[in-house]
Amino acid sequence: MSPHRIKSRKDFGVEISKLSKENDPSLNKLLKHDKDTGSSEAQIITMTGRINQLNEHFKHHKHDQSSRRGLLKIVGKRRRLLKYLKLNNSEKYEQVIKSLDIRG
C-alpha cells in the first residue's frame, strides 16, 4: 500500500488502524468498532494523519503546488466533517478535538 494514496476501502481500514495505533491509543475509543472507516470520527482521524504527512512533505518540497492543492481540499473536507460532528454530537466533537490536539 502506497503511503500517499489509499486505493480501496480495505486499504482505508488498514490506514485508520495504523494511524490510531501510531498516534494515541485513546483514538481507538473514538472508533465505533475495530474496522470503522465510515464514521465521521474515523474520517477525521484519517484526514488529520494525511494532513500531518503532507505538512512534513512541504518542509522538503516547498514548491509542490499540486500537493498543496490536495492538502487544502483535505483540510476543507475535514473542516466540514468537524462542523457536522459539532452540530450533531457535540460531546464526540470535543473528544475528537482533544484527542487529535487540533483547534487549540
Biopython code that builds the backbone (N, CA, C, O; Angstrom):
import numpy as np
from Bio.PDB.StructureBuilder import StructureBuilder

atoms = [
    (1, "MET", "N", (0.838, -1.181, 0.000)),
    (1, "MET", "CA", (0.000, 0.000, 0.000)),
    (1, "MET", "C", (0.883, 1.245, 0.000)),
    (1, "MET", "O", (1.806, 1.371, 0.805)),
    (2, "SER", "N", (0.591, 2.131, -0.889)),
    (2, "SER", "CA", (1.341, 3.367, -1.004)),
    (2, "SER", "C", (0.995, 4.299, 0.157)),
    (2, "SER", "O", (-0.179, 4.434, 0.502)),
    (3, "PRO", "N", (1.984, 4.936, 0.759)),
    (3, "PRO", "CA", (1.683, 5.850, 1.857)),
    (3, "PRO", "C", (0.988, 7.117, 1.391)),
    (3, "PRO", "O", (0.449, 7.869, 2.203)),
    (4, "HIS", "N", (0.999, 7.358, 0.065)),
    (4, "HIS", "CA", (0.435, 8.600, -0.443)),
    (4, "HIS", "C", (-0.986, 8.458, -0.955)),
    (4, "HIS", "O", (-1.699, 9.452, -1.091)),
    (5, "ARG", "N", (-1.402, 7.244, -1.238)),
    (5, "ARG", "CA", (-2.708, 7.082, -1.849)),
    (5, "ARG", "C", (-3.424, 5.861, -1.287)),
    (5, "ARG", "O", (-2.861, 4.766, -1.258)),
    (6, "ILE", "N", (-4.638, 6.043, -0.848)),
    (6, "ILE", "CA", (-5.455, 4.936, -0.381)),
    (6, "ILE", "C", (-6.266, 4.464, -1.576)),
    (6, "ILE", "O", (-7.025, 5.241, -2.156)),
    (7, "LYS", "N", (-6.113, 3.190, -1.953)),
    (7, "LYS", "CA", (-6.694, 2.714, -3.202)),
    (7, "LYS", "C", (-8.070, 2.079, -3.037)),
    (7, "LYS", "O", (-8.882, 2.145, -3.960)),
    (8, "SER", "N", (-8.349, 1.482, -1.920)),
    (8, "SER", "CA", (-9.650, 0.835, -1.760)),
    (8, "SER", "C", (-10.138, 1.005, -0.332)),
    (8, "SER", "O", (-9.396, 1.457, 0.540)),
    (9, "ARG", "N", (-11.385, 0.641, -0.104)),
    (9, "ARG", "CA", (-11.947, 0.720, 1.248)),
    (9, "ARG", "C", (-11.175, -0.176, 2.207)),
    (9, "ARG", "O", (-11.003, 0.155, 3.380)),
    (10, "LYS", "N", (-10.711, -1.313, 1.697)),
    (10, "LYS", "CA", (-9.940, -2.228, 2.533)),
    (10, "LYS", "C", (-8.664, -1.537, 3.018)),
    (10, "LYS", "O", (-8.322, -1.616, 4.198)),
    (11, "ASP", "N", (-7.965, -0.861, 2.105)),
    (11, "ASP", "CA", (-6.758, -0.141, 2.477)),
    (11, "ASP", "C", (-7.082, 1.013, 3.415)),
    (11, "ASP", "O", (-6.275, 1.348, 4.282)),
    (12, "PHE", "N", (-8.253, 1.624, 3.252)),
    (12, "PHE", "CA", (-8.674, 2.727, 4.101)),
    (12, "PHE", "C", (-8.777, 2.255, 5.552)),
    (12, "PHE", "O", (-8.349, 2.957, 6.468)),
    (13, "GLY", "N", (-9.347, 1.061, 5.760)),
    (13, "GLY", "CA", (-9.452, 0.497, 7.107)),
    (13, "GLY", "C", (-8.100, 0.221, 7.709)),
    (13, "GLY", "O", (-7.885, 0.456, 8.898)),
    (14, "VAL", "N", (-7.178, -0.279, 6.894)),
    (14, "VAL", "CA", (-5.814, -0.541, 7.361)),
    (14, "VAL", "C", (-5.154, 0.769, 7.754)),
    (14, "VAL", "O", (-4.458, 0.841, 8.768)),
    (15, "GLU", "N", (-5.371, 1.802, 6.956)),
    (15, "GLU", "CA", (-4.787, 3.111, 7.223)),
    (15, "GLU", "C", (-5.280, 3.663, 8.567)),
    (15, "GLU", "O", (-4.490, 4.210, 9.337)),
    (16, "ILE", "N", (-6.559, 3.523, 8.847)),
    (16, "ILE", "CA", (-7.109, 4.014, 10.114)),
    (16, "ILE", "C", (-6.511, 3.251, 11.286)),
    (16, "ILE", "O", (-6.114, 3.858, 12.281)),
    (17, "SER", "N", (-6.443, 1.933, 11.181)),
    (17, "SER", "CA", (-5.907, 1.170, 12.297)),
    (17, "SER", "C", (-4.443, 1.512, 12.528)),
    (17, "SER", "O", (-3.991, 1.554, 13.672)),
    (18, "LYS", "N", (-3.692, 1.760, 11.446)),
    (18, "LYS", "CA", (-2.293, 2.137, 11.584)),
    (18, "LYS", "C", (-2.168, 3.494, 12.259)),
    (18, "LYS", "O", (-1.352, 3.671, 13.164)),
    (19, "LEU", "N", (-2.976, 4.453, 11.818)),
    (19, "LEU", "CA", (-2.916, 5.791, 12.380)),
    (19, "LEU", "C", (-3.295, 5.796, 13.852)),
    (19, "LEU", "O", (-2.638, 6.449, 14.663)),
    (20, "SER", "N", (-4.345, 5.077, 14.196)),
    (20, "SER", "CA", (-4.792, 5.108, 15.581)),
    (20, "SER", "C", (-3.796, 4.407, 16.495)),
    (20, "SER", "O", (-3.647, 4.798, 17.653)),
    (21, "LYS", "N", (-3.115, 3.382, 16.001)),
    (21, "LYS", "CA", (-2.115, 2.703, 16.824)),
    (21, "LYS", "C", (-0.851, 3.539, 16.947)),
    (21, "LYS", "O", (-0.220, 3.561, 18.004)),
    (22, "GLU", "N", (-0.472, 4.235, 15.858)),
    (22, "GLU", "CA", (0.744, 5.040, 15.880)),
    (22, "GLU", "C", (0.590, 6.260, 16.780)),
    (22, "GLU", "O", (1.472, 6.563, 17.583)),
    (23, "ASN", "N", (-0.524, 6.952, 16.642)),
    (23, "ASN", "CA", (-0.684, 8.236, 17.312)),
    (23, "ASN", "C", (-0.958, 8.088, 18.802)),
    (23, "ASN", "O", (-0.151, 8.497, 19.636)),
    (24, "ASP", "N", (-2.077, 7.512, 19.120)),
    (24, "ASP", "CA", (-2.522, 7.544, 20.503)),
    (24, "ASP", "C", (-3.544, 6.437, 20.718)),
    (24, "ASP", "O", (-4.499, 6.329, 19.948)),
    (25, "PRO", "N", (-3.368, 5.617, 21.740)),
    (25, "PRO", "CA", (-4.370, 4.574, 21.984)),
    (25, "PRO", "C", (-5.748, 5.131, 22.327)),
    (25, "PRO", "O", (-6.749, 4.427, 22.197)),
    (26, "SER", "N", (-5.809, 6.382, 22.761)),
    (26, "SER", "CA", (-7.116, 6.965, 23.081)),
    (26, "SER", "C", (-7.944, 7.199, 21.818)),
    (26, "SER", "O", (-9.156, 7.392, 21.909)),
    (27, "LEU", "N", (-7.310, 7.187, 20.637)),
    (27, "LEU", "CA", (-8.059, 7.329, 19.388)),
    (27, "LEU", "C", (-8.934, 6.114, 19.138)),
    (27, "LEU", "O", (-9.986, 6.229, 18.509)),
    (28, "ASN", "N", (-8.514, 4.944, 19.624)),
    (28, "ASN", "CA", (-9.321, 3.734, 19.456)),
    (28, "ASN", "C", (-10.678, 3.874, 20.137)),
    (28, "ASN", "O", (-11.655, 3.266, 19.698)),
    (29, "LYS", "N", (-10.749, 4.662, 21.197)),
    (29, "LYS", "CA", (-12.015, 4.867, 21.900)),
    (29, "LYS", "C", (-13.011, 5.657, 21.046)),
    (29, "LYS", "O", (-14.223, 5.537, 21.227)),
    (30, "LEU", "N", (-12.497, 6.458, 20.123)),
    (30, "LEU", "CA", (-13.368, 7.259, 19.267)),
    (30, "LEU", "C", (-14.026, 6.423, 18.181)),
    (30, "LEU", "O", (-15.108, 6.766, 17.706)),
    (31, "LEU", "N", (-13.380, 5.322, 17.778)),
    (31, "LEU", "CA", (-13.912, 4.489, 16.710)),
    (31, "LEU", "C", (-15.043, 3.625, 17.231)),
    (31, "LEU", "O", (-15.037, 3.208, 18.390)),
    (32, "LYS", "N", (-16.008, 3.361, 16.374)),
    (32, "LYS", "CA", (-17.174, 2.589, 16.790)),
    (32, "LYS", "C", (-16.884, 1.101, 16.876)),
    (32, "LYS", "O", (-17.460, 0.399, 17.707)),
    (33, "HIS", "N", (-15.991, 0.618, 16.018)),
    (33, "HIS", "CA", (-15.545, -0.775, 16.061)),
    (33, "HIS", "C", (-14.159, -0.850, 15.444)),
    (33, "HIS", "O", (-13.618, 0.162, 14.999)),
    (34, "ASP", "N", (-13.581, -2.046, 15.415)),
    (34, "ASP", "CA", (-12.186, -2.222, 15.030)),
    (34, "ASP", "C", (-11.889, -1.765, 13.609)),
    (34, "ASP", "O", (-10.831, -1.185, 13.363)),
    (35, "LYS", "N", (-12.787, -2.010, 12.679)),
    (35, "LYS", "CA", (-12.549, -1.659, 11.280)),
    (35, "LYS", "C", (-13.439, -0.511, 10.823)),
    (35, "LYS", "O", (-13.878, -0.476, 9.674)),
    (36, "ASP", "N", (-13.696, 0.414, 11.713)),
    (36, "ASP", "CA", (-14.547, 1.563, 11.431)),
    (36, "ASP", "C", (-13.851, 2.483, 10.431)),
    (36, "ASP", "O", (-12.765, 2.995, 10.703)),
    (37, "THR", "N", (-14.485, 2.693, 9.266)),
    (37, "THR", "CA", (-13.922, 3.596, 8.268)),
    (37, "THR", "C", (-14.893, 4.695, 7.861)),
    (37, "THR", "O", (-14.466, 5.718, 7.325)),
    (38, "GLY", "N", (-16.176, 4.513, 8.101)),
    (38, "GLY", "CA", (-17.161, 5.438, 7.568)),
    (38, "GLY", "C", (-17.635, 6.499, 8.523)),
    (38, "GLY", "O", (-18.194, 7.506, 8.090)),
    (39, "SER", "N", (-17.433, 6.308, 9.800)),
    (39, "SER", "CA", (-17.946, 7.304, 10.747)),
    (39, "SER", "C", (-17.178, 8.614, 10.595)),
    (39, "SER", "O", (-16.045, 8.636, 10.115)),
    (40, "SER", "N", (-17.804, 9.680, 11.004)),
    (40, "SER", "CA", (-17.165, 10.997, 10.918)),
    (40, "SER", "C", (-15.857, 11.014, 11.693)),
    (40, "SER", "O", (-14.866, 11.586, 11.239)),
    (41, "GLU", "N", (-15.857, 10.388, 12.857)),
    (41, "GLU", "CA", (-14.664, 10.367, 13.697)),
    (41, "GLU", "C", (-13.513, 9.667, 12.982)),
    (41, "GLU", "O", (-12.384, 10.157, 12.988)),
    (42, "ALA", "N", (-13.797, 8.527, 12.368)),
    (42, "ALA", "CA", (-12.760, 7.764, 11.667)),
    (42, "ALA", "C", (-12.213, 8.559, 10.486)),
    (42, "ALA", "O", (-11.005, 8.567, 10.247)),
    (43, "GLN", "N", (-13.086, 9.219, 9.757)),
    (43, "GLN", "CA", (-12.639, 10.006, 8.612)),
    (43, "GLN", "C", (-11.794, 11.199, 9.056)),
    (43, "GLN", "O", (-10.814, 11.544, 8.396)),
    (44, "ILE", "N", (-12.163, 11.821, 10.157)),
    (44, "ILE", "CA", (-11.398, 12.957, 10.671)),
    (44, "ILE", "C", (-10.018, 12.506, 11.125)),
    (44, "ILE", "O", (-9.028, 13.197, 10.888)),
    (45, "ILE", "N", (-9.947, 11.339, 11.781)),
    (45, "ILE", "CA", (-8.658, 10.795, 12.219)),
    (45, "ILE", "C", (-7.754, 10.545, 11.019)),
    (45, "ILE", "O", (-6.576, 10.902, 11.037)),
    (46, "THR", "N", (-8.305, 9.934, 9.983)),
    (46, "THR", "CA", (-7.515, 9.633, 8.791)),
    (46, "THR", "C", (-7.052, 10.903, 8.097)),
    (46, "THR", "O", (-5.896, 11.004, 7.685)),
    (47, "MET", "N", (-7.944, 11.867, 7.967)),
    (47, "MET", "CA", (-7.579, 13.118, 7.304)),
    (47, "MET", "C", (-6.514, 13.869, 8.082)),
    (47, "MET", "O", (-5.620, 14.471, 7.487)),
    (48, "THR", "N", (-6.597, 13.841, 9.400)),
    (48, "THR", "CA", (-5.598, 14.518, 10.223)),
    (48, "THR", "C", (-4.228, 13.872, 10.028)),
    (48, "THR", "O", (-3.218, 14.570, 9.940)),
    (49, "GLY", "N", (-4.192, 12.547, 9.961)),
    (49, "GLY", "CA", (-2.935, 11.856, 9.698)),
    (49, "GLY", "C", (-2.356, 12.242, 8.352)),
    (49, "GLY", "O", (-1.153, 12.473, 8.230)),
    (50, "ARG", "N", (-3.209, 12.313, 7.341)),
    (50, "ARG", "CA", (-2.760, 12.684, 5.995)),
    (50, "ARG", "C", (-2.299, 14.144, 5.955)),
    (50, "ARG", "O", (-1.323, 14.464, 5.277)),
    (51, "ILE", "N", (-2.985, 15.020, 6.667)),
    (51, "ILE", "CA", (-2.583, 16.429, 6.729)),
    (51, "ILE", "C", (-1.207, 16.554, 7.369)),
    (51, "ILE", "O", (-0.369, 17.326, 6.902)),
    (52, "ASN", "N", (-0.974, 15.802, 8.432)),
    (52, "ASN", "CA", (0.331, 15.832, 9.088)),
    (52, "ASN", "C", (1.431, 15.316, 8.163)),
    (52, "ASN", "O", (2.529, 15.872, 8.135)),
    (53, "GLN", "N", (1.138, 14.243, 7.396)),
    (53, "GLN", "CA", (2.111, 13.729, 6.432)),
    (53, "GLN", "C", (2.447, 14.778, 5.379)),
    (53, "GLN", "O", (3.613, 14.969, 5.034)),
    (54, "LEU", "N", (1.430, 15.452, 4.876)),
    (54, "LEU", "CA", (1.665, 16.465, 3.847)),
    (54, "LEU", "C", (2.433, 17.658, 4.401)),
    (54, "LEU", "O", (3.249, 18.243, 3.688)),
    (55, "ASN", "N", (2.194, 18.029, 5.642)),
    (55, "ASN", "CA", (2.958, 19.126, 6.239)),
    (55, "ASN", "C", (4.436, 18.777, 6.316)),
    (55, "ASN", "O", (5.289, 19.631, 6.073)),
    (56, "GLU", "N", (4.746, 17.532, 6.651)),
    (56, "GLU", "CA", (6.150, 17.083, 6.651)),
    (56, "GLU", "C", (6.716, 17.124, 5.239)),
    (56, "GLU", "O", (7.866, 17.516, 5.042)),
    (57, "HIS", "N", (5.922, 16.724, 4.264)),
    (57, "HIS", "CA", (6.343, 16.733, 2.863)),
    (57, "HIS", "C", (6.718, 18.144, 2.419)),
    (57, "HIS", "O", (7.696, 18.331, 1.695)),
    (58, "PHE", "N", (5.944, 19.135, 2.853)),
    (58, "PHE", "CA", (6.183, 20.512, 2.426)),
    (58, "PHE", "C", (7.412, 21.130, 3.078)),
    (58, "PHE", "O", (7.896, 22.161, 2.610)),
    (59, "LYS", "N", (7.923, 20.535, 4.130)),
    (59, "LYS", "CA", (9.165, 21.034, 4.715)),
    (59, "LYS", "C", (10.336, 20.819, 3.755)),
    (59, "LYS", "O", (11.304, 21.580, 3.759)),
    (60, "HIS", "N", (10.235, 19.774, 2.935)),
    (60, "HIS", "CA", (11.307, 19.466, 1.985)),
    (60, "HIS", "C", (10.974, 19.914, 0.563)),
    (60, "HIS", "O", (11.881, 20.160, -0.232)),
    (61, "HIS", "N", (9.695, 20.023, 0.234)),
    (61, "HIS", "CA", (9.251, 20.337, -1.121)),
    (61, "HIS", "C", (8.345, 21.568, -1.084)),
    (61, "HIS", "O", (7.126, 21.469, -1.228)),
    (62, "LYS", "N", (8.956, 22.702, -0.892)),
    (62, "LYS", "CA", (8.201, 23.946, -0.690)),
    (62, "LYS", "C", (7.373, 24.371, -1.903)),
    (62, "LYS", "O", (6.347, 25.033, -1.746)),
    (63, "HIS", "N", (7.803, 24.000, -3.102)),
    (63, "HIS", "CA", (7.149, 24.486, -4.310)),
    (63, "HIS", "C", (6.201, 23.473, -4.941)),
    (63, "HIS", "O", (5.827, 23.633, -6.103)),
    (64, "ASP", "N", (5.815, 22.464, -4.227)),
    (64, "ASP", "CA", (4.919, 21.426, -4.747)),
    (64, "ASP", "C", (3.477, 21.921, -4.654)),
    (64, "ASP", "O", (2.784, 21.672, -3.668)),
    (65, "GLN", "N", (3.038, 22.628, -5.700)),
    (65, "GLN", "CA", (1.732, 23.272, -5.665)),
    (65, "GLN", "C", (0.574, 22.297, -5.826)),
    (65, "GLN", "O", (-0.501, 22.524, -5.270)),
    (66, "SER", "N", (0.771, 21.221, -6.574)),
    (66, "SER", "CA", (-0.335, 20.279, -6.767)),
    (66, "SER", "C", (-0.655, 19.546, -5.463)),
    (66, "SER", "O", (-1.821, 19.289, -5.163)),
    (67, "SER", "N", (0.370, 19.215, -4.697)),
    (67, "SER", "CA", (0.114, 18.583, -3.403)),
    (67, "SER", "C", (-0.493, 19.581, -2.420)),
    (67, "SER", "O", (-1.300, 19.218, -1.565)),
    (68, "ARG", "N", (-0.092, 20.842, -2.558)),
    (68, "ARG", "CA", (-0.657, 21.877, -1.681)),
    (68, "ARG", "C", (-2.162, 22.029, -1.933)),
    (68, "ARG", "O", (-2.943, 22.229, -1.002)),
    (69, "ARG", "N", (-2.549, 21.930, -3.199)),
    (69, "ARG", "CA", (-3.971, 21.997, -3.536)),
    (69, "ARG", "C", (-4.717, 20.815, -2.908)),
    (69, "ARG", "O", (-5.814, 20.977, -2.375)),
    (70, "GLY", "N", (-4.110, 19.630, -2.977)),
    (70, "GLY", "CA", (-4.712, 18.456, -2.346)),
    (70, "GLY", "C", (-4.851, 18.629, -0.849)),
    (70, "GLY", "O", (-5.856, 18.234, -0.259)),
    (71, "LEU", "N", (-3.829, 19.227, -0.231)),
    (71, "LEU", "CA", (-3.874, 19.490, 1.208)),
    (71, "LEU", "C", (-5.041, 20.411, 1.542)),
    (71, "LEU", "O", (-5.764, 20.175, 2.510)),
    (72, "LEU", "N", (-5.225, 21.451, 0.749)),
    (72, "LEU", "CA", (-6.320, 22.389, 1.009)),
    (72, "LEU", "C", (-7.679, 21.714, 0.865)),
    (72, "LEU", "O", (-8.610, 22.028, 1.606)),
    (73, "LYS", "N", (-7.799, 20.791, -0.081)),
    (73, "LYS", "CA", (-9.057, 20.056, -0.246)),
    (73, "LYS", "C", (-9.323, 19.175, 0.971)),
    (73, "LYS", "O", (-10.454, 19.102, 1.451)),
    (74, "ILE", "N", (-8.278, 18.502, 1.473)),
    (74, "ILE", "CA", (-8.436, 17.637, 2.649)),
    (74, "ILE", "C", (-8.795, 18.466, 3.878)),
    (74, "ILE", "O", (-9.653, 18.075, 4.670)),
    (75, "VAL", "N", (-8.139, 19.602, 4.030)),
    (75, "VAL", "CA", (-8.419, 20.481, 5.176)),
    (75, "VAL", "C", (-9.865, 20.957, 5.136)),
    (75, "VAL", "O", (-10.538, 20.989, 6.166)),
    (76, "GLY", "N", (-10.348, 21.327, 3.946)),
    (76, "GLY", "CA", (-11.733, 21.774, 3.811)),
    (76, "GLY", "C", (-12.724, 20.666, 4.121)),
    (76, "GLY", "O", (-13.744, 20.903, 4.767)),
    (77, "LYS", "N", (-12.432, 19.471, 3.668)),
    (77, "LYS", "CA", (-13.324, 18.345, 3.926)),
    (77, "LYS", "C", (-13.350, 18.005, 5.418)),
    (77, "LYS", "O", (-14.403, 17.709, 5.983)),
    (78, "ARG", "N", (-12.155, 18.056, 6.049)),
    (78, "ARG", "CA", (-12.108, 17.789, 7.496)),
    (78, "ARG", "C", (-12.870, 18.859, 8.262)),
    (78, "ARG", "O", (-13.558, 18.562, 9.238)),
    (79, "ARG", "N", (-12.744, 20.115, 7.815)),
    (79, "ARG", "CA", (-13.465, 21.214, 8.470)),
    (79, "ARG", "C", (-14.974, 21.001, 8.406)),
    (79, "ARG", "O", (-15.685, 21.233, 9.384)),
    (80, "ARG", "N", (-15.460, 20.551, 7.231)),
    (80, "ARG", "CA", (-16.894, 20.296, 7.081)),
    (80, "ARG", "C", (-17.342, 19.128, 7.965)),
    (80, "ARG", "O", (-18.417, 19.179, 8.562)),
    (81, "LEU", "N", (-16.524, 18.082, 8.047)),
    (81, "LEU", "CA", (-16.878, 16.951, 8.911)),
    (81, "LEU", "C", (-16.894, 17.366, 10.381)),
    (81, "LEU", "O", (-17.759, 16.930, 11.142)),
    (82, "LEU", "N", (-15.943, 18.205, 10.780)),
    (82, "LEU", "CA", (-15.928, 18.682, 12.161)),
    (82, "LEU", "C", (-17.160, 19.542, 12.454)),
    (82, "LEU", "O", (-17.734, 19.471, 13.541)),
    (83, "LYS", "N", (-17.554, 20.344, 11.484)),
    (83, "LYS", "CA", (-18.758, 21.169, 11.652)),
    (83, "LYS", "C", (-19.993, 20.275, 11.813)),
    (83, "LYS", "O", (-20.835, 20.523, 12.676)),
    (84, "TYR", "N", (-20.094, 19.235, 10.977)),
    (84, "TYR", "CA", (-21.199, 18.279, 11.059)),
    (84, "TYR", "C", (-21.215, 17.605, 12.426)),
    (84, "TYR", "O", (-22.265, 17.482, 13.057)),
    (85, "LEU", "N", (-20.038, 17.170, 12.878)),
    (85, "LEU", "CA", (-19.951, 16.481, 14.159)),
    (85, "LEU", "C", (-20.332, 17.420, 15.304)),
    (85, "LEU", "O", (-20.999, 17.005, 16.253)),
    (86, "LYS", "N", (-19.915, 18.665, 15.218)),
    (86, "LYS", "CA", (-20.230, 19.640, 16.259)),
    (86, "LYS", "C", (-21.735, 19.875, 16.363)),
    (86, "LYS", "O", (-22.269, 20.011, 17.463)),
    (87, "LEU", "N", (-22.416, 19.922, 15.225)),
    (87, "LEU", "CA", (-23.859, 20.160, 15.226)),
    (87, "LEU", "C", (-24.647, 18.947, 15.710)),
    (87, "LEU", "O", (-25.676, 19.100, 16.369)),
    (88, "ASN", "N", (-24.173, 17.742, 15.390)),
    (88, "ASN", "CA", (-24.945, 16.537, 15.680)),
    (88, "ASN", "C", (-24.536, 15.797, 16.954)),
    (88, "ASN", "O", (-25.355, 15.100, 17.552)),
    (89, "ASN", "N", (-23.291, 15.939, 17.367)),
    (89, "ASN", "CA", (-22.830, 15.225, 18.553)),
    (89, "ASN", "C", (-21.687, 16.021, 19.179)),
    (89, "ASN", "O", (-20.513, 15.728, 18.951)),
    (90, "SER", "N", (-22.044, 17.026, 19.967)),
    (90, "SER", "CA", (-21.035, 17.947, 20.494)),
    (90, "SER", "C", (-20.070, 17.268, 21.469)),
    (90, "SER", "O", (-18.914, 17.678, 21.572)),
    (91, "GLU", "N", (-20.526, 16.242, 22.181)),
    (91, "GLU", "CA", (-19.631, 15.528, 23.102)),
    (91, "GLU", "C", (-18.529, 14.807, 22.325)),
    (91, "GLU", "O", (-17.356, 14.872, 22.693)),
    (92, "LYS", "N", (-18.912, 14.127, 21.258)),
    (92, "LYS", "CA", (-17.947, 13.410, 20.422)),
    (92, "LYS", "C", (-16.988, 14.399, 19.765)),
    (92, "LYS", "O", (-15.796, 14.124, 19.625)),
    (93, "TYR", "N", (-17.524, 15.556, 19.363)),
    (93, "TYR", "CA", (-16.707, 16.614, 18.772)),
    (93, "TYR", "C", (-15.602, 17.037, 19.732)),
    (93, "TYR", "O", (-14.439, 17.137, 19.341)),
    (94, "GLU", "N", (-15.962, 17.286, 20.982)),
    (94, "GLU", "CA", (-14.974, 17.700, 21.981)),
    (94, "GLU", "C", (-13.919, 16.619, 22.194)),
    (94, "GLU", "O", (-12.737, 16.928, 22.346)),
    (95, "GLN", "N", (-14.342, 15.340, 22.206)),
    (95, "GLN", "CA", (-13.390, 14.239, 22.365)),
    (95, "GLN", "C", (-12.411, 14.188, 21.200)),
    (95, "GLN", "O", (-11.210, 14.005, 21.399)),
    (96, "VAL", "N", (-12.926, 14.350, 19.988)),
    (96, "VAL", "CA", (-12.073, 14.305, 18.792)),
    (96, "VAL", "C", (-11.070, 15.452, 18.821)),
    (96, "VAL", "O", (-9.887, 15.246, 18.548)),
    (97, "ILE", "N", (-11.522, 16.641, 19.145)),
    (97, "ILE", "CA", (-10.651, 17.818, 19.180)),
    (97, "ILE", "C", (-9.531, 17.622, 20.200)),
    (97, "ILE", "O", (-8.372, 17.925, 19.918)),
    (98, "LYS", "N", (-9.875, 17.118, 21.380)),
    (98, "LYS", "CA", (-8.861, 16.917, 22.413)),
    (98, "LYS", "C", (-7.895, 15.792, 22.037)),
    (98, "LYS", "O", (-6.688, 15.928, 22.235)),
    (99, "SER", "N", (-8.406, 14.695, 21.503)),
    (99, "SER", "CA", (-7.552, 13.560, 21.169)),
    (99, "SER", "C", (-6.569, 13.884, 20.055)),
    (99, "SER", "O", (-5.415, 13.456, 20.100)),
    (100, "LEU", "N", (-7.015, 14.634, 19.059)),
    (100, "LEU", "CA", (-6.164, 14.948, 17.918)),
    (100, "LEU", "C", (-5.358, 16.223, 18.121)),
    (100, "LEU", "O", (-4.469, 16.533, 17.327)),
    (101, "ASP", "N", (-5.666, 16.964, 19.182)),
    (101, "ASP", "CA", (-4.961, 18.203, 19.516)),
    (101, "ASP", "C", (-5.035, 19.199, 18.350)),
    (101, "ASP", "O", (-4.018, 19.723, 17.894)),
    (102, "ILE", "N", (-6.252, 19.442, 17.888)),
    (102, "ILE", "CA", (-6.475, 20.435, 16.841)),
    (102, "ILE", "C", (-7.429, 21.492, 17.362)),
    (102, "ILE", "O", (-8.133, 21.269, 18.348)),
    (103, "ARG", "N", (-7.454, 22.616, 16.718)),
    (103, "ARG", "CA", (-8.277, 23.774, 17.124)),
    (103, "ARG", "C", (-7.999, 24.161, 18.559)),
    (103, "ARG", "O", (-8.914, 24.286, 19.373)),
    (104, "GLY", "N", (-6.746, 24.346, 18.858)),
    (104, "GLY", "CA", (-6.250, 24.651, 20.186)),
    (104, "GLY", "C", (-6.932, 25.764, 20.846)),
    (104, "GLY", "O", (-6.594, 26.111, 21.978)),
]
sb = StructureBuilder()
sb.init_structure("model")
sb.init_model(0)
sb.init_chain("A")
sb.init_seg("    ")
for serial, (resi, resn, name, xyz) in enumerate(atoms, 1):
    if name == "N":
        sb.init_residue(resn, " ", resi, " ")
    sb.init_atom(name, np.array(xyz, "f"), 0.0, 1.0, " ", f" {name:<3s}", serial, name[0])
structure = sb.get_structure()
